[in-house]
């Protein structure tokens, strides 16, 4: 059961991070932000924005399942896994520099998740 919980919650966090990643990519490919209808039409017609919405929807449906099936004291803290995936995405997708202190923080999050799930 431990592996099943970990896989499902990790997959949910991966979809959530994917939604954020594709949303940032969709917004980065557009002109400067404005509260105009033209801006929102251009963003909403972007395929990255659509993938973002699908990812958020899947993550949301998985979250409903997780809250229904798994203990609350394990489900909520495990949502911190999205920070781990976002750190990796910032490095691989956006080419950002990630300082050592954040890698240490990610290691602590992973260790905490393993302790919570055991």
C-alpha positions in Angstrom: 0.0 0.0 0.0 2.9 2.3 0.7 4.2 2.2 -2.9 0.6 2.7 -4.3 0.1 5.8 -2.1 3.5 7.2 -3.0 2.9 6.7 -6.7 -0.6 8.2 -6.8 0.4 11.2 -4.8 3.6 11.7 -6.8 1.7 11.5 -10.1 -0.9 14.0 -8.8 2.0 16.4 -7.9 3.6 15.8 -11.3 0.3 16.8 -13.1 0.0 19.9 -10.8 3.5 21.0 -11.5 3.0 20.3 -15.2 -0.1 22.5 -15.2 2.0 25.4 -13.6 4.9 24.7 -16.0 2.7 24.9 -19.2 0.9 27.9 -17.8 4.2 29.8 -17.4 5.2 28.7 -20.9 1.9 29.9 -22.3 2.2 33.3 -20.6 5.9 33.7 -21.6 5.1 33.2 -25.3 2.8 36.2 -25.2 3.2 39.9 -25.2 3.4 41.9 -21.9 0.5 41.2 -19.5 -2.5 43.5 -19.8 -6.1 43.3 -18.8 -7.3 43.4 -22.4 -9.6 41.0 -24.2 -6.9 40.6 -26.9 -4.4 39.4 -24.3 -6.7 36.9 -22.8 -7.9 35.6 -26.2 -4.3 35.1 -27.3 -3.4 33.2 -24.1 -6.6 31.0 -24.2 -5.9 30.0 -27.8 -2.4 28.9 -27.0 -1.9 25.1 -27.0 0.3 25.3 -23.9 -2.6 27.0 -22.0 -4.9 24.2 -23.0 -2.4 21.5 -21.9 -2.1 23.5 -18.6 -5.9 23.3 -18.1 -6.0 19.6 -18.8 -3.1 19.0 -16.4 -4.8 21.0 -13.7 -8.1 19.1 -14.2 -6.4 15.7 -14.0 -4.5 16.8 -10.9 -7.7 18.1 -9.3 -9.6 14.8 -10.0 -6.6 12.8 -8.6 -6.7 15.1 -5.5 -10.3 14.3 -4.9 -9.5 10.6 -5.1 -6.5 11.0 -2.7 -8.6 12.9 -0.2 -11.4 10.3 -0.4 -9.2 7.2 -0.1 -6.0 8.1 1.9 -5.8 9.3 5.5 -5.9 13.1 5.8 -2.8 13.3 7.9 -0.8 11.8 5.1 -2.5 13.4 2.1 -2.1 17.0 2.9 1.6 17.0 3.8 2.4 14.9 0.8 1.2 17.7 -1.4 4.7 19.2 -0.7 6.0 16.9 -3.5 4.9 19.6 -6.0 7.8 21.7 -4.7 10.2 18.9 -5.6 8.9 18.6 -9.1 8.8 22.4 -9.6 12.4 22.7 -8.6 13.3 20.1 -11.2 11.1 21.8 -13.8 12.7 25.2 -13.1 16.1 23.6 -13.8 15.2 21.5 -16.9 12.5 23.5 -18.6 13.3 27.1 -17.7 17.1 26.8 -17.3 17.1 28.6 -14.0 20.0 28.3 -11.6 19.0 26.5 -8.4 21.1 27.3 -5.3 22.4 24.5 -3.1 20.2 25.6 -0.2 17.1 24.7 -2.3 18.4 21.3 -3.1 18.9 20.7 0.6 15.4 21.8 1.2 14.1 19.4 -1.5 16.0 16.6 0.2 14.3 17.5 3.5 10.9 17.5 1.8 11.5 14.1 0.3 12.7 12.7 3.7 9.7 14.2 5.4 7.4 12.6 2.8 8.9 9.2 3.3 8.5 9.5 7.1 4.9 10.7 6.8 4.0 7.8 4.5 5.6 5.1 6.6 
